[in-house]
Amino acid sequence: MNHDSGSAKRIEPEILKPKDSGVRQHFDSGSQRDTRDGKGRFDLLPARAMKLVAMHFENGAKKYDERNWEKGQPLSRYIDSALRHIFAHLEGKRDEPHLIAAAWNILCCIDTEVRVGAGLLPEALADLPEALADLPEPVFCLSEAILRSALDQGWPPTAAVSLSADASSRAHRGVKDEGTSMTNPAFDSGKVDNDRIGDWIQTYAGKIFYPLDVRPWDIDPLDITHALALKCRYSGHCKRFYSVAEHAVLVSRECEKRWPDRPDLWLWGLLHDAGEAYLPDIPTPLKRMGIGCLEGVEASILDAVAAKFGLAPDIPPEVKEVDEAILADEAAVLMGPPPLPWNLRVPPAGIKIQCWTWEEARMQFANRWLELQPGVHS
């Protein structure tokens, strides 16, 4: 029975013919069959989680009607409900099966979007904002929604942090007073600040950013997330695209693994390359030697990042150690045979490098940022 049209359809003879990819999978028994690559690995679906979601579908059928959701609901309604349940779970609420409800909404949203695209449901149901609806990856839309929703809730709710005198001098800016706001009304209005040093650039979030005169309120997590996801490590000289955002997530997770009681290291691990959101990828040899003005500019940006998010000035040595250890892991996977030794000072961390797409890297970075909200690990 076709539940989209409400009428039975005759199965054409062509449909009964097995599809042939031309690629065979061979077994030790001598048997062979068509490859399963690209067809989905249904055997990898988490059985326990899928059973709980199936029970949620059953409860919904009892409460409303069989296949009620298949009649069509706006995508925005699914997204809103999924996010509400996710944040309820993060707040520690266990009055409902919030994660299961979120999964249900996401699954129904995916199916609805597919059927709208196939012309089986009205286009009006695809009511996400145009800037998001046109993106190739729905998961990309959800990533931005999650991150921006977290920011709209006021994260991080830390006290304002003063910049050190040395940082203030190096960045050509005044020291921020304790307790003052981390936002600048004049800046947020989009007006050019004539008191700033140098020229400005426009960021992804539509902000004005002065690379030579950075203030804490200039820093926007959405800008960092988006830009680092699009930046390729090693100045692009690697076998595959490898995002700075993926590297940052791996460093953050490894810091948590090594120092489970140091959330400041986890956050610094995620943000240690945040300066590259506004600058080119600076190769490690140049960073070690402190050559050129870019090194000083990156340092001033990181000072503003530290002040914005309540971190101690300067990247901790523990984070630098993990950064170099993962560099060794990356070199083995991403680079060809070295013409000369790299002279790395620490052994590899043993991290698996996955080479996420920039969309996946953006989502993973945003989700990691969400995990590091104050209170999530308490």
N, C-alpha and C positions, 0 to 999 in steps of 0.2 A: 504493500500500500504506500503510495507516495503522499506523505503528510503535508507537502508544500502545496500541491495542487488539489488534493482531496479526491483524486480519481486514480484508478489503476492504470498502469502503462504496460503495454506488451513489451517483453524483452526481445529485442531484435537479435537475430542469429549472430551478427557480428560481435555483439557484446559477450556471447558465450565463448568466443575464441580467446584462448589465453594470450596475454600480451607477452611479447618476447623482446627483451632488451638486447639480446645477442651476446650477453655476458653470462657465463656459467659459474656456479659454485660447485666444487667437487668435494666429495666426502671420502673418508678412508675406506668406506664399504664399497666404493666404486660407483655409488649413486651420484647423480648430479641434478641440479635444477637451476632455474633462472636466478640471477643474483637478487639479493634483497636490498642492495644499496639504493638509497633515495626513496624507499617505499615506507620509511618509518619503522622504528623498532618498538612494536607494541609489547614485546616481551620485557621491555625495560621500564614500562610504566609501573609506578609504585602501587602494588596491589592494595595495601592497607589504606593508603590515601584515596585511591579511586573508589574503594568500597564506601568510605565515609562520604565522599561526594555523591555517590549513587544513592545513598540513604537520604541525602539532602534533596535530591531530585524526587525521591519517593514521597518525602514529607510535603514537598511543594505540590505534587500531584494530588495528594489528599486534601491539602488546604485550598487549592484553587481548582485545578482541572488537569486532566491528562494533557501533556504537551502544551500547557497554557503559554509558556514562554515562547514557543515556536511561532505563535501568531505574530510576534514582532514587538519589540520594545526599543526605545531610543538607545543608542550606544552610550550617550552621556549618562543615562540612568544606571546602566551597568557599571560604568567607570566610577561614578559617584558612590554607589553602594559598596563596590569592592574596596575603594580607598577608605571609606568610613569603617568598614570591618577590620581592615589592616591596622589602622591607627588605634582602634579600640583594643585590639590584641596587644599592640605595643605599649599601650597605657596600662596593661595588666588586667584588663577586664576579661572575665571568664564566665559572664552571665549567659553568653551564647557561643556556639561554635564559630567564632569570627573568622578564623582562617578558612574553614570549610565553606562558609558563606562567601568569602572573597573569591575562592577558587571557582565556586558555582557561577558567580557573576562574570568572572573573566572568561570561563569556558563559553557561556552563553553569548558574551560580547563577541568573541572570536567567530562563533558560528553565525551570528547575526550579520556581522560585517561581510563574511564570505557570501552569504545568501543575498545580501543587498547587492554585492558586486556581480553576482550571477543573474540578477534581475528577478529573483524569487521573492523579494520583499521590497516595499517602497523605499526609494532613495531618501525620503524624508527622515527615515530612522537613523541614517548616518549623519547625525547632527553635531559631531565634534567640530571645533573651530577649524576653518579652512587650513590654517597654518600647520595644524597637526594632522588633519585627515588626509592631506596629500602626501604625507611621508610614507616611504616604502615599508617601514617596519612598525606595526602597531605597538610592539614592545617599546619602541623609542618614544612614542607618545606617552605611555604609562610611566616611563622613566622620568620624563620631565614633570609630569603631573605629581608624582611622588615627591620629587625633590622640592618643587616649588611649594607644595602643600606643607612640607616640613618647615620650610623657611617662613611661610606665612604664619605658622604657629609660634614664631619668635625664637627658633633655635639659632645660635646657642644662647640660653638665658644666663650667661656668665656676666660677672661684673666687668666693667670696662678695665682695660689693661693699659698702663702707661708705657710708652716707648722709652727705651733706655736713651740716655743722653748721647751715647755713641751712635746708636741707630738714628736718632733724630738728626745729628750732624751729618751722617753719611747720606741720609735721604733728603736733606735740605728741607726739613719740615719741623714744625713746632711740636713739643711734647704734649700729648693729649691728657687732659685733666681726668682724674679718677671720677667716675660716676656720670660723665657726660655721655650723650648719645653717640652711637656708632654710625649714625646717619647724618648727612648734611643737607638740610632743606634746600639751600641754594643749588647745591650740586644735583640733587634729585630732580630739580625742576628742569634740568637739561641746559642750564646756562653755562657758558664758558667762563671759567674762573681766571680773570686776568692776573691774579696774584700768583698763579702757578708758574713753575719753571718749565720751559720747553713747550712743545706742541702736544696734541692729544690724539688718541685713536678712539674709534667707536668699537665697543665690545658687542658680543653676541646678544647680550641682554639689552642692548641699546643705550649703554651708559657711556659717559665721557671718561676716558682714562688717561692720566698723565704719567707716562713711564718714568720720566725723570723727576717726578715730584708726587710720590704716591702717598695717599692717606688711607687709614684703615677702612673708612666708609666707601672707598673706591672698590674694594674687593667684594665680588659677588660669587657665591658658590656655583650658580648656574653658569657663569662665564668660565670658571675653572673647569667644571665638569665637561662642558661642551668642547672647549678648546683643547684640553689634554686628550680627549677621546680622538680628536682629529689629527693630533701631532704624532708623527712617526719617530720612534727612537732611532738612535745612531745616525741622525741626520739623513735618514732614508737609506743608508747603506746596509740593508739587511735583506735576507732572502724573501721575506714576506712582510706585509704591513704588520707592524707591532706597535700598538698604541702606548703613549706615555701614561695614559689612564690605566691600562692593564698593569703596567709595571708598578704604578703607585698602589693599586689594590693589592698586588702580591706582596709588596713591602709592608703594607699595613697589616695584612694577615699574618705574615711571618713574625712581625714585632709582637703581635698578640700571642702567638704560639710560644715565643721565647720569654716574654715578660707579661704573663697573664694578669699581673696586678698593676700594670702601667698604662692606663688608657691614654695618657698624654703621648706615649710613644706610638700608639696605634694611629692617633690622629696626625702626628707629625709624619709618620710613615706615608699616610695618604696624601699629605700636602707638601712633602719635601721638594717636589718639582713644580709646585704651584706657580713659581715665577715664569715657567715656560708657557703658561697659559697666555702670557702677554709678550713673550719674547721668543726668538728662535730656540730650538733645541741646542744647548751649549754642550759640545763634546767634553767628556770627562777630563782629558788632558788639559784643556783650557781652564776648566774649573779648578783643577789641582794647582795650576800655576798662577791663577788669578790674573790672567792676561786681559787687558782691554777694559773698556768702560762697561761692557755687558755684565761682567762679573759683579761690579758694584751696583748696577741697576737691579740685577736679580736679587742681590742681598737686600736692597731697600724694599723690594716687593715682598720678600719673605718676612721682613720686619713688620710690614703692614699686615700680612697674613697672620703672623703670630699675635699681634695686638688685637686683630679682629676676632680671633677665635680663642682668646684666653690662653695661649701657649707661651711657654718661656722663650725668650729670644734665642736664636741660633738653633740649628738642627742638632739634636742630641747625638753623641758619638755612637750610641747603640743603633740609631736609625742609619747612620752612615755605614756602619758595619754590615747591616742587612742589605742595604742598597748595593754594596760591592759584591756581597755573596750572590745575590740574584743576578748581578751583572755577569758573573761567571756562568750561571745556568743559561742565561740568554745567549752568551757567546757560543756555547756548544750547539745550540739549536738554530740560531738565526744567522750566524756568520760562517764564511768559508774557512779553510785552513789559514791560520794567521801567518803572515809573512815574517813577523817577529813576535817574541813573547809579549803577552799583554801585561805582565808584571803585576798581576792581581795580588793583593795582600791578604786575602782571606779565602778559605775554601768555599766551593759552591754550597748553596743552601739546600739543593735537591728539590727545587721547585719545578713543577711542570709548566712549561710555557705553552699556551694554547693559541696565541695569535687571534684574539677576538676581532671581529669586525669593529669598525668604529662605533656602530650603533650598539653592539653588545658591550663594548668597553664603556660607553657612556652610561648604559643601564647599570652595569656592575659597579661603576664608580659612584653613581647616585645612590644605589642601594647600600653600599658600604658606608657612605656618608650618613645615611639614615640610621644604620646600625650603631654609629658612634655618637648619636645624640645622647646628651647627659641623661642618665636614668635607665637607659636601655640595658646596660650591663650591671646595674646596681642590684 
